[in-house]
Amino acid sequence: MPDSQPFSDIKVVEFGQFVAVPFCGQLLAEGGAEVIKVESPEGDPNRHMAEVAPFESRIFISRNRGKHSLPLKLSAASARPVIDALLNWADVVLMNFRPGLAEKMNIDAASLLQRFPKLVIGEITPFGKNGPDACLSAMDIVVQARSGLMAAMGRTIDGRPAPGDPVISDYMAATSLAFGVSSALFRRERTGRGGIVDVSLMQSAMTLANNQLVRSEDLDRDKHHALIAKLNEMRVDGASFLEQSATLPSARMAAMTAIYFRTFETADGTIAIACASKGLQVRFSTALGFVDQPGTDPKQYYPALQLQVETIIRGKTSAQWLGVLEAAGVPVSTVKFPVELFEDPQTEANNMFADLTHPEAGKFRTLSPPVKLDGEGFRAQGATKSFATETRALLASLGIKPEQVEALVKEGVTVVRD
């Protein structure tokens, strides 16, 4: 492994499935870590979501590259020697078990740190380790609802609040966990001491809504309490979500939502513009040829100006407006669908995609590491080898004897595909 990679010689055991912990493990692997992903004998559930080959799916490959897969039934008593061997081998352990399960198997963070003081343990929980919701299970859509993020994003379907399709709280938690593990490893270099990195999906989602989660205790607190009381009254009265949402003040000024920070329909598509400063707003209004002078009643003024600006923008194509607004120094883009990015000249120029070949599932174009570090500190990884094909080699490297492996296979504690 090149010395330029930050996690060279770092060994990671991943007890995780679905999104957050697997994507964190992939980020560490891209930085040079050796990652053993421990899966159930049936495989990570994501392996079976629209399979393109046995045990392989697009969604699994999207967050499980560069790892070694080890099938293991963790609850089996005969799996304990393998678990102990993994823990003795590891520098880092990642886990996102449902609440209470790690304690039941005696691999909770506090127990592990007591046994292995230099170990860095990274945990992701749904709602945090304490409080009335600590024992509850959840996934992204539930966390988006509980954290306020779903309402903050403002997306609705048939009048109901709806999440964005990307599981954004999961990915925010994954990157937060990778940062926390990196920080703990850096601290260990100076102190020799491991530690526990604690990340919750809930606070990750709240971080994404950061702009709406700050208040002045002098100016806002009483107003917020009055709003909450009003919302509770409306819910009792059967008010719809849209009616409830309409009672809340916008975090943005009327000029921003009407004119300067939004999407517009053009003659042939949609563009997004962002004019968060007065200087950018002047550039935008000058480029379009309108004057913004709200006077004393912006609530009446901006709806009329909004119609004027929308009419102006519908008069040209998206390409024409990009030329005009880019020349004026206004941040602008057409609205792209993800499928349009695979051969996009900007993604190509910055190596945002990497190509790989899976031995069973074929060729894939996947995202490159989201972080670049000089000297190829982070490198795109190939696909993890086919499920259960490394079982014998991995167990042998951990000191498990061949006859023990055969016993584990016979018992169904592990799986071998030669």
Sine and cosine of phi, psi and omega as CSV:
sin_phi,cos_phi,sin_psi,cos_psi,sin_omega,cos_omega
0.00,0.00,0.75,-0.66,-0.03,-1.00
-0.88,0.48,0.62,-0.79,0.04,-1.00
-0.90,0.44,-0.34,0.94,-0.03,-1.00
-0.95,0.30,-0.23,0.97,0.00,-1.00
-1.00,0.10,0.77,-0.63,-0.16,-0.99
-0.91,0.42,-0.47,0.88,-0.04,-1.00
-0.95,-0.30,0.37,0.93,0.09,-1.00
-0.83,0.55,0.72,-0.69,0.00,-1.00
0.96,0.27,0.05,1.00,0.09,-1.00
-1.00,0.04,0.76,-0.65,-0.04,-1.00
-0.95,-0.30,0.77,-0.64,-0.11,-0.99
-0.83,-0.56,0.75,-0.67,0.19,-0.98
-0.96,-0.28,0.80,-0.61,-0.04,-1.00
-0.93,-0.36,0.95,-0.33,0.16,-0.99
-0.98,-0.18,0.98,0.20,-0.09,-1.00
-0.45,-0.89,0.41,-0.91,0.06,-1.00
-0.61,-0.79,0.09,-1.00,-0.05,-1.00
0.93,0.37,-0.95,-0.32,-0.25,-0.97
-0.86,-0.50,-0.90,0.44,-0.32,-0.95
-0.89,0.45,-0.83,0.56,0.00,-1.00
-0.92,0.40,-0.69,0.73,0.06,-1.00
-0.85,0.53,-0.65,0.76,-0.01,-1.00
-0.93,0.36,-0.60,0.80,0.10,-0.99
-0.87,0.49,-0.70,0.71,0.04,-1.00
-0.87,0.50,-0.63,0.78,0.04,-1.00
-0.91,0.42,-0.67,0.75,0.04,-1.00
-0.86,0.52,-0.68,0.73,0.01,-1.00
-0.92,0.39,-0.63,0.78,0.04,-1.00
-0.89,0.46,-0.62,0.79,0.03,-1.00
-0.91,0.41,-0.38,0.93,0.08,-1.00
-1.00,-0.04,0.17,0.99,0.11,-0.99
0.96,-0.27,-0.04,1.00,-0.01,-1.00
-0.95,0.32,0.51,-0.86,0.16,-0.99
-1.00,-0.04,0.89,-0.47,-0.14,-0.99
-0.89,-0.45,0.84,-0.55,0.17,-0.99
-0.97,-0.23,0.89,-0.46,0.02,-1.00
-1.00,-0.06,0.90,-0.44,0.02,-1.00
-1.00,0.00,0.85,-0.53,-0.03,-1.00
-0.85,-0.52,0.31,-0.95,0.13,-0.99
-0.93,0.38,0.34,-0.94,0.05,-1.00
-0.85,0.53,-0.32,0.95,0.08,-1.00
-1.00,0.04,-0.19,0.98,-0.03,-1.00
1.00,-0.03,0.38,-0.92,0.11,-0.99
-0.79,0.62,0.71,-0.70,0.00,-1.00
-0.80,0.60,-0.50,0.86,-0.01,-1.00
-0.92,0.40,-0.34,0.94,0.04,-1.00
-0.89,0.46,-0.44,0.90,-0.16,-0.99
-0.97,-0.25,0.17,0.98,0.02,-1.00
-1.00,0.00,0.99,-0.17,-0.03,-1.00
0.85,0.53,0.90,0.45,-0.03,-1.00
-0.86,0.51,0.67,-0.74,0.13,-0.99
-0.97,-0.22,-0.19,0.98,0.11,-0.99
-0.33,-0.94,0.27,-0.96,0.00,-1.00
-0.81,0.58,0.81,-0.58,0.02,-1.00
0.92,0.38,0.23,0.97,-0.02,-1.00
-0.77,-0.64,0.71,-0.70,0.06,-1.00
-0.63,-0.77,0.32,-0.95,0.05,-1.00
-0.84,0.54,-0.70,0.72,-0.10,-1.00
-0.93,0.38,-0.56,0.83,0.06,-1.00
-0.92,0.39,-0.71,0.70,-0.02,-1.00
-0.91,0.42,-0.44,0.90,-0.03,-1.00
-0.92,0.39,-0.30,0.95,-0.06,-1.00
-0.64,-0.77,0.34,0.94,-0.06,-1.00
-0.63,-0.78,0.68,0.74,0.00,-1.00
-1.00,-0.06,0.49,-0.87,0.11,-0.99
0.97,0.24,0.35,0.94,-0.05,-1.00
-0.91,-0.43,0.14,-0.99,0.18,-0.98
-0.92,-0.39,0.77,-0.63,-0.06,-1.00
-0.99,-0.15,0.77,-0.64,0.02,-1.00
-0.81,-0.58,0.95,-0.30,0.08,-1.00
-0.94,0.33,0.74,-0.67,-0.03,-1.00
-0.34,-0.94,0.79,-0.61,0.07,-1.00
-0.99,0.10,0.99,-0.15,-0.16,-0.99
-0.90,0.43,-0.47,0.88,-0.07,-1.00
-0.98,0.22,-0.22,0.97,-0.02,-1.00
-0.97,0.26,0.69,-0.72,0.00,-1.00
-0.87,0.49,-0.57,0.82,-0.03,-1.00
-0.96,0.28,-0.16,0.99,0.07,-1.00
-0.99,0.15,-0.21,0.98,-0.12,-0.99
-0.86,0.51,-0.69,0.73,0.04,-1.00
-0.87,0.50,-0.56,0.83,0.03,-1.00
-0.94,0.34,-0.67,0.74,0.04,-1.00
-0.87,0.50,-0.71,0.70,0.00,-1.00
-0.89,0.45,-0.63,0.78,0.03,-1.00
-0.90,0.43,-0.64,0.77,0.04,-1.00
-0.89,0.45,-0.68,0.73,-0.03,-1.00
-0.93,0.38,-0.60,0.80,0.06,-1.00
-0.92,0.39,-0.51,0.86,-0.03,-1.00
-0.98,0.21,-0.52,0.86,-0.26,-0.96
-0.99,0.13,0.47,-0.88,0.28,-0.96
-0.99,-0.13,-0.53,0.85,-0.09,-1.00
-0.73,-0.68,0.66,-0.75,0.14,-0.99
-0.85,-0.53,0.77,-0.64,0.06,-1.00
-0.92,-0.39,0.67,-0.74,-0.01,-1.00
-0.47,-0.88,0.55,-0.84,0.15,-0.99
-0.61,-0.79,0.79,0.61,0.04,-1.00
-0.91,0.41,0.40,-0.92,0.11,-0.99
-0.90,0.43,0.48,-0.88,-0.09,-1.00
-0.79,0.62,0.76,-0.64,0.06,-1.00
1.00,-0.05,-0.32,0.95,-0.10,-1.00
-0.96,0.30,-0.64,0.76,0.01,-1.00
-0.88,0.48,-0.65,0.76,0.03,-1.00
-0.90,0.44,-0.63,0.77,0.00,-1.00
-0.88,0.47,-0.57,0.82,-0.01,-1.00
-1.00,-0.06,0.06,1.00,0.01,-1.00
0.88,0.48,0.56,0.83,0.11,-0.99
-0.80,-0.60,0.49,0.87,0.10,-1.00
-0.94,0.35,0.32,-0.95,-0.14,-0.99
-0.87,0.50,-0.69,0.72,-0.04,-1.00
-0.89,0.45,-0.67,0.74,0.02,-1.00
-0.91,0.42,-0.67,0.74,-0.02,-1.00
-0.90,0.43,-0.68,0.73,-0.04,-1.00
-0.92,0.39,-0.53,0.85,0.05,-1.00
-0.92,0.39,-0.61,0.79,0.00,-1.00
-0.98,0.18,-0.56,0.83,-0.08,-1.00
-0.77,-0.64,0.99,0.12,-0.14,-0.99
-0.88,0.47,-0.34,0.94,0.00,-1.00
-1.00,-0.06,-0.03,1.00,-0.06,-1.00
-0.97,0.25,0.63,-0.77,0.15,-0.99
-0.98,-0.21,0.87,-0.49,-0.05,-1.00
-0.93,-0.37,0.86,-0.50,0.03,-1.00
-0.95,-0.30,0.84,-0.53,-0.05,-1.00
-0.87,-0.50,0.63,-0.78,0.18,-0.98
-0.86,-0.50,0.82,-0.57,0.06,-1.00
-0.89,-0.46,0.35,-0.94,0.01,-1.00
-0.90,0.43,-0.77,0.63,-0.16,-0.99
-0.82,-0.58,0.22,0.98,-0.09,-1.00
0.99,-0.14,0.25,-0.97,-0.12,-0.99
-1.00,0.10,-0.26,0.96,-0.08,-1.00
-0.85,-0.53,0.14,-0.99,0.10,-1.00
1.00,-0.02,0.08,-1.00,-0.12,-0.99
-0.92,0.40,-0.36,0.93,-0.02,-1.00
-0.98,-0.20,0.08,1.00,-0.11,-0.99
-0.89,0.46,-0.47,0.88,-0.06,-1.00
-1.00,-0.02,0.03,1.00,-0.08,-1.00
-1.00,0.02,0.56,-0.83,0.13,-0.99
-1.00,0.01,0.38,-0.92,0.02,-1.00
-0.24,-0.97,0.29,-0.96,0.17,-0.99
-0.76,-0.65,-0.02,-1.00,-0.21,-0.98
-0.81,0.59,-0.75,0.67,-0.08,-1.00
-0.88,0.47,-0.61,0.79,0.03,-1.00
-0.93,0.37,-0.66,0.75,0.01,-1.00
-0.93,0.38,-0.64,0.77,0.07,-1.00
-0.85,0.52,-0.65,0.76,0.02,-1.00
-0.92,0.39,-0.74,0.67,-0.09,-1.00
-0.93,0.37,-0.53,0.85,-0.12,-0.99
-1.00,0.06,-0.14,0.99,-0.08,-1.00
1.00,0.02,-0.14,0.99,-0.06,-1.00
-0.91,0.42,-0.64,0.77,-0.02,-1.00
-0.87,0.49,-0.72,0.70,0.03,-1.00
-0.92,0.39,-0.61,0.80,-0.01,-1.00
-0.89,0.45,-0.57,0.82,-0.01,-1.00
-0.96,0.28,-0.40,0.92,0.14,-0.99
0.97,0.23,0.20,0.98,-0.01,-1.00
-0.99,0.11,0.72,-0.69,0.03,-1.00
-0.75,-0.66,0.44,-0.90,0.12,-0.99
-0.75,-0.66,0.88,-0.48,-0.04,-1.00
0.79,0.61,0.61,0.79,0.04,-1.00
0.99,0.11,-0.11,0.99,0.01,-1.00
-0.99,-0.11,0.56,-0.83,0.09,-1.00
-0.90,0.43,0.59,-0.81,-0.06,-1.00
-0.65,-0.76,0.55,-0.84,0.05,-1.00
-0.98,0.19,0.31,-0.95,0.25,-0.97
-0.94,0.33,0.47,-0.88,-0.02,-1.00
-0.88,0.47,-0.67,0.74,0.07,-1.00
-0.91,0.42,0.64,-0.77,0.00,-1.00
-0.99,0.13,0.97,0.22,-0.24,-0.97
-0.94,0.33,-0.54,0.84,0.03,-1.00
-0.93,0.38,-0.55,0.84,0.07,-1.00
-0.89,0.46,-0.73,0.68,-0.05,-1.00
-0.94,0.33,-0.56,0.83,0.09,-1.00
-0.91,0.42,-0.65,0.76,0.05,-1.00
-0.90,0.43,-0.63,0.78,0.00,-1.00
-0.89,0.46,-0.73,0.69,-0.01,-1.00
-0.94,0.35,-0.57,0.82,0.07,-1.00
-0.90,0.44,-0.66,0.75,0.01,-1.00
-0.91,0.41,-0.65,0.76,0.03,-1.00
-0.88,0.47,-0.65,0.76,0.06,-1.00
-0.90,0.43,-0.67,0.74,0.01,-1.00
-0.90,0.43,-0.68,0.73,0.03,-1.00
-0.90,0.45,-0.68,0.73,0.04,-1.00
-0.85,0.52,-0.68,0.73,0.00,-1.00
-0.90,0.43,-0.66,0.75,0.00,-1.00
-0.92,0.40,-0.62,0.78,0.05,-1.00
-0.91,0.41,-0.62,0.78,0.05,-1.00
-0.90,0.45,-0.68,0.73,0.04,-1.00
-0.90,0.43,-0.61,0.79,0.00,-1.00
-0.89,0.45,-0.56,0.83,0.05,-1.00
-0.86,0.52,-0.56,0.83,-0.06,-1.00
-1.00,0.00,-0.51,0.86,-0.14,-0.99
-0.91,-0.41,-0.31,0.95,-0.10,-0.99
0.98,0.21,0.09,1.00,-0.11,-0.99
-0.96,-0.30,0.73,-0.69,0.10,-0.99
-0.98,0.20,-0.40,-0.92,0.00,-1.00
0.14,-0.99,0.06,-1.00,-0.04,-1.00
-0.92,-0.40,0.83,-0.56,0.05,-1.00
-0.98,-0.22,0.85,-0.52,-0.13,-0.99
-0.90,-0.43,0.89,-0.45,0.02,-1.00
-0.79,-0.62,0.69,-0.72,0.08,-1.00
-0.91,-0.42,0.55,-0.84,0.10,-0.99
-0.88,0.48,-0.59,0.81,-0.05,-1.00
-0.90,0.44,-0.76,0.65,-0.01,-1.00
-0.94,0.33,-0.48,0.88,0.09,-1.00
-0.89,0.46,-0.69,0.72,0.05,-1.00
-0.91,0.42,-0.64,0.77,0.03,-1.00
-0.90,0.44,-0.57,0.82,0.04,-1.00
-0.89,0.46,-0.60,0.80,0.03,-1.00
-0.92,0.40,-0.43,0.90,0.05,-1.00
-0.99,-0.16,0.44,0.90,-0.14,-0.99
-0.77,0.63,-0.67,0.74,-0.06,-1.00
-0.87,0.49,-0.47,0.88,-0.03,-1.00
-0.99,-0.12,0.00,1.00,-0.04,-1.00
-0.90,-0.44,0.76,0.65,0.16,-0.99
-0.65,-0.76,0.69,-0.72,0.02,-1.00
-0.61,-0.79,0.49,-0.87,0.16,-0.99
-0.99,0.13,0.87,-0.49,0.01,-1.00
-0.90,0.43,-0.43,0.90,0.03,-1.00
-0.99,0.16,-0.64,0.77,-0.13,-0.99
-0.99,-0.14,-0.50,0.87,-0.21,-0.98
-0.95,-0.32,-0.46,0.89,-0.20,-0.98
-0.83,0.56,-0.78,0.62,-0.04,-1.00
-0.91,0.42,-0.62,0.79,0.04,-1.00
-0.89,0.46,-0.65,0.76,0.01,-1.00
-0.90,0.43,-0.67,0.74,0.02,-1.00
-0.90,0.45,-0.62,0.78,0.04,-1.00
-0.91,0.41,-0.64,0.77,0.04,-1.00
-0.90,0.44,-0.67,0.74,0.01,-1.00
-0.89,0.45,-0.66,0.75,0.04,-1.00
-0.89,0.46,-0.66,0.75,0.03,-1.00
-0.90,0.44,-0.69,0.73,0.03,-1.00
-0.86,0.50,-0.68,0.73,0.00,-1.00
-0.90,0.44,-0.62,0.78,0.07,-1.00
-0.89,0.45,-0.69,0.72,-0.02,-1.00
-0.90,0.43,-0.60,0.80,0.02,-1.00
-0.91,0.42,-0.66,0.75,0.05,-1.00
-0.88,0.47,-0.60,0.80,-0.02,-1.00
-0.99,0.16,-0.03,1.00,0.06,-1.00
0.99,0.11,0.38,0.93,0.01,-1.00
-0.91,0.41,0.56,-0.83,0.02,-1.00
-0.96,0.29,0.25,-0.97,0.06,-1.00
-0.86,0.51,-0.67,0.74,-0.01,-1.00
-0.90,0.44,-0.60,0.80,0.06,-1.00
-0.92,0.39,-0.65,0.76,0.05,-1.00
-0.90,0.44,-0.71,0.70,-0.04,-1.00
-0.87,0.49,-0.57,0.82,-0.04,-1.00
-0.92,0.39,-0.33,0.94,0.00,-1.00
-0.99,0.16,-0.26,0.97,-0.06,-1.00
-1.00,0.04,0.68,-0.74,0.04,-1.00
-0.94,0.35,0.55,-0.83,0.05,-1.00
-0.96,0.27,0.56,-0.83,0.06,-1.00
-0.96,0.28,-0.24,0.97,-0.02,-1.00
-0.92,-0.38,0.49,-0.87,0.02,-1.00
-0.94,0.35,0.35,-0.94,-0.04,-1.00
-0.84,0.55,-0.62,0.78,-0.02,-1.00
-0.89,0.45,-0.58,0.82,-0.04,-1.00
-0.94,0.34,-0.77,0.64,-0.06,-1.00
-0.94,0.34,-0.50,0.86,-0.04,-1.00
-0.99,0.12,-0.58,0.81,-0.21,-0.98
-0.78,-0.62,-0.75,0.66,-0.38,-0.93
-0.97,-0.23,-0.18,0.98,-0.06,-1.00
-0.59,-0.81,0.98,0.22,-0.16,-0.99
-0.21,-0.98,-0.01,-1.00,0.13,-0.99
-0.98,-0.22,0.44,-0.90,0.04,-1.00
-0.73,-0.69,0.55,-0.83,0.15,-0.99
-1.00,0.10,0.75,-0.66,0.07,-1.00
-0.98,-0.20,-0.16,-0.99,0.02,-1.00
-0.91,0.42,-0.39,0.92,-0.07,-1.00
-0.64,-0.77,0.30,0.95,-0.02,-1.00
0.07,-1.00,-0.51,-0.86,-0.03,-1.00
-0.68,-0.73,0.65,-0.76,0.10,-0.99
-0.83,-0.56,0.41,-0.91,0.10,-1.00
-0.89,-0.45,0.67,-0.74,0.06,-1.00
-0.79,-0.62,0.47,-0.88,-0.02,-1.00
-0.67,-0.74,0.97,-0.25,0.01,-1.00
-0.85,-0.52,0.99,0.17,-0.11,-0.99
-1.00,0.09,-0.18,0.98,0.00,-1.00
-0.89,-0.45,0.34,-0.94,0.02,-1.00
-0.88,0.48,-0.63,0.77,0.00,-1.00
-0.87,0.49,-0.69,0.73,0.03,-1.00
-0.92,0.39,-0.58,0.81,0.02,-1.00
-0.90,0.43,-0.63,0.77,0.05,-1.00
-0.91,0.42,-0.67,0.74,0.03,-1.00
-0.87,0.49,-0.68,0.74,-0.01,-1.00
-0.91,0.42,-0.75,0.66,-0.02,-1.00
-0.90,0.43,-0.60,0.80,0.04,-1.00
-0.91,0.41,-0.69,0.73,0.00,-1.00
-0.89,0.46,-0.58,0.81,-0.02,-1.00
-1.00,0.03,-0.31,0.95,0.03,-1.00
0.99,0.12,0.52,0.85,0.11,-0.99
-0.86,-0.51,0.33,-0.95,-0.01,-1.00
-0.91,-0.41,0.74,-0.67,-0.01,-1.00
-0.96,-0.29,0.98,-0.20,0.03,-1.00
-0.71,-0.71,1.00,0.06,-0.16,-0.99
-0.94,0.35,-0.40,0.92,-0.05,-1.00
0.93,0.36,-0.64,-0.77,-0.14,-0.99
-0.99,-0.17,-0.09,1.00,-0.08,-1.00
-0.73,-0.68,0.96,0.28,-0.03,-1.00
-0.88,0.48,-0.45,0.89,-0.02,-1.00
-0.90,0.43,-0.56,0.83,0.06,-1.00
-1.00,0.08,-0.55,0.83,-0.13,-0.99
-0.95,0.31,-0.73,0.69,-0.17,-0.99
-0.94,0.33,-0.54,0.84,0.10,-0.99
-0.87,0.49,-0.61,0.79,0.03,-1.00
-0.94,0.35,-0.67,0.74,0.01,-1.00
-0.91,0.41,-0.58,0.81,0.03,-1.00
-0.85,0.53,-0.72,0.70,0.02,-1.00
-0.88,0.47,-0.62,0.78,0.01,-1.00
-0.90,0.43,-0.72,0.69,-0.03,-1.00
-0.92,0.38,-0.65,0.76,0.04,-1.00
-0.87,0.49,-0.64,0.77,0.03,-1.00
-0.90,0.43,-0.67,0.74,0.03,-1.00
-0.86,0.50,-0.73,0.68,-0.10,-1.00
-0.94,0.34,-0.52,0.85,0.05,-1.00
-0.93,0.36,-0.18,0.98,-0.03,-1.00
-0.99,0.16,-0.17,0.99,0.01,-1.00
-0.75,-0.66,0.30,-0.95,0.05,-1.00
-0.98,0.22,0.24,-0.97,0.04,-1.00
-0.86,0.51,-0.70,0.72,-0.01,-1.00
-0.87,0.49,-0.64,0.77,0.03,-1.00
-0.90,0.44,-0.70,0.72,0.01,-1.00
-0.92,0.40,-0.59,0.81,0.07,-1.00
-0.86,0.51,-0.70,0.72,0.03,-1.00
-0.87,0.49,-0.71,0.70,-0.03,-1.00
-0.91,0.40,-0.76,0.65,-0.14,-0.99
-0.97,0.22,-0.59,0.81,0.08,-1.00
-0.89,0.45,-0.64,0.77,0.04,-1.00
-0.90,0.44,-0.51,0.86,0.01,-1.00
-0.99,0.10,-0.08,1.00,0.00,-1.00
0.98,0.19,0.40,0.92,0.01,-1.00
-1.00,-0.08,0.79,-0.61,0.07,-1.00
-0.88,0.47,0.84,-0.54,-0.09,-1.00
-0.46,-0.89,0.52,-0.85,0.11,-0.99
-0.42,-0.91,0.48,-0.88,0.26,-0.97
-0.94,0.34,0.37,-0.93,0.05,-1.00
-1.00,0.06,0.90,-0.44,-0.06,-1.00
-0.99,-0.17,0.50,-0.86,0.22,-0.98
-1.00,-0.02,0.53,-0.85,-0.02,-1.00
-0.78,0.62,-0.60,0.80,-0.05,-1.00
-0.89,0.46,-0.35,0.94,-0.02,-1.00
-0.99,0.17,-0.11,0.99,-0.13,-0.99
-1.00,-0.03,-0.25,0.97,-0.11,-0.99
-0.88,0.48,-0.60,0.80,0.05,-1.00
-0.89,-0.45,0.40,0.92,0.01,-1.00
-0.91,0.42,0.71,-0.70,-0.04,-1.00
-0.88,0.48,-0.49,0.87,0.01,-1.00
-0.96,0.28,-0.66,0.75,0.05,-1.00
-0.92,0.38,-0.58,0.81,0.03,-1.00
-0.91,0.42,-0.70,0.71,-0.07,-1.00
-0.90,0.43,-0.47,0.88,-0.05,-1.00
-0.95,-0.31,0.25,0.97,0.07,-1.00
0.79,0.61,0.71,0.71,-0.01,-1.00
-0.98,0.20,-0.20,0.98,0.09,-1.00
-0.86,-0.51,0.42,-0.91,0.10,-1.00
-0.71,-0.71,0.53,-0.85,0.01,-1.00
-0.98,-0.21,0.63,-0.78,0.03,-1.00
-0.60,-0.80,0.33,-0.94,0.05,-1.00
-0.85,-0.53,0.83,-0.56,0.06,-1.00
-1.00,-0.08,0.67,-0.74,-0.10,-1.00
-0.88,0.48,-0.44,0.90,0.00,-1.00
-0.92,-0.40,-0.54,0.84,-0.15,-0.99
-0.99,-0.11,-0.16,0.99,0.07,-1.00
1.00,-0.10,-0.39,-0.92,-0.09,-1.00
-1.00,0.00,0.58,-0.82,0.01,-1.00
-0.68,-0.74,0.54,-0.84,0.23,-0.97
-0.95,-0.30,0.84,-0.55,-0.09,-1.00
-0.78,-0.63,0.28,-0.96,0.05,-1.00
-0.93,0.36,0.63,-0.78,0.13,-0.99
-0.97,0.24,0.18,-0.98,0.07,-1.00
-0.81,0.58,0.66,-0.75,-0.02,-1.00
-0.96,0.29,-0.16,0.99,0.01,-1.00
-0.88,-0.48,0.69,-0.72,0.09,-1.00
-0.93,-0.38,0.67,-0.74,0.03,-1.00
-0.72,-0.70,0.74,-0.68,-0.09,-1.00
-0.85,0.53,0.41,-0.91,-0.06,-1.00
0.96,0.28,0.42,0.91,-0.04,-1.00
0.82,0.57,0.70,0.72,0.01,-1.00
-0.87,0.50,-0.58,0.81,0.14,-0.99
-0.89,-0.46,0.77,-0.64,-0.09,-1.00
-0.77,-0.64,0.68,-0.73,0.08,-1.00
-0.85,0.53,0.67,-0.74,-0.06,-1.00
-0.96,-0.28,0.45,-0.89,0.10,-1.00
-0.97,0.25,0.11,-0.99,0.02,-1.00
-0.91,0.41,0.59,-0.81,0.17,-0.99
-0.88,0.48,0.64,-0.77,-0.05,-1.00
-0.86,0.51,0.36,-0.93,-0.09,-1.00
-0.80,0.60,0.55,-0.84,-0.10,-0.99
-0.80,0.60,0.77,-0.64,0.12,-0.99
0.94,0.34,0.14,0.99,0.00,-1.00
-0.99,0.11,-0.24,0.97,0.02,-1.00
-0.96,-0.27,0.10,0.99,-0.14,-0.99
-0.82,0.57,-0.79,0.61,-0.05,-1.00
-0.88,0.48,-0.72,0.70,-0.05,-1.00
-0.90,0.43,-0.67,0.74,-0.01,-1.00
-0.91,0.41,-0.70,0.71,0.00,-1.00
-0.91,0.41,-0.61,0.79,0.05,-1.00
-0.90,0.45,-0.64,0.77,-0.01,-1.00
-0.92,0.39,-0.40,0.92,0.03,-1.00
-1.00,0.02,0.03,1.00,0.04,-1.00
1.00,-0.01,0.20,0.98,0.03,-1.00
-0.99,0.12,0.82,-0.57,-0.10,-1.00
-0.96,0.28,0.45,-0.89,-0.04,-1.00
-0.81,0.58,-0.65,0.76,-0.02,-1.00
-0.92,0.38,-0.52,0.86,0.08,-1.00
-0.93,0.37,-0.64,0.77,0.02,-1.00
-0.87,0.49,-0.71,0.70,-0.02,-1.00
-0.89,0.46,-0.61,0.79,0.03,-1.00
-0.91,0.42,-0.65,0.76,0.02,-1.00
-0.91,0.42,-0.63,0.78,0.04,-1.00
-0.91,0.41,-0.71,0.70,-0.02,-1.00
-0.88,0.47,-0.58,0.81,-0.02,-1.00
-0.98,0.19,-0.23,0.97,-0.04,-1.00
1.00,0.09,0.23,0.97,0.00,-1.00
-0.98,0.21,-0.49,0.87,0.09,-1.00
-0.67,-0.74,0.11,-0.99,-0.07,-1.00
-0.72,-0.69,0.63,-0.78,0.05,-1.00
-0.82,-0.57,0.77,-0.64,0.17,-0.99
-0.83,-0.56,0.96,-0.30,-0.06,-1.00
-1.00,0.09,0.00,0.00,0.00,0.00
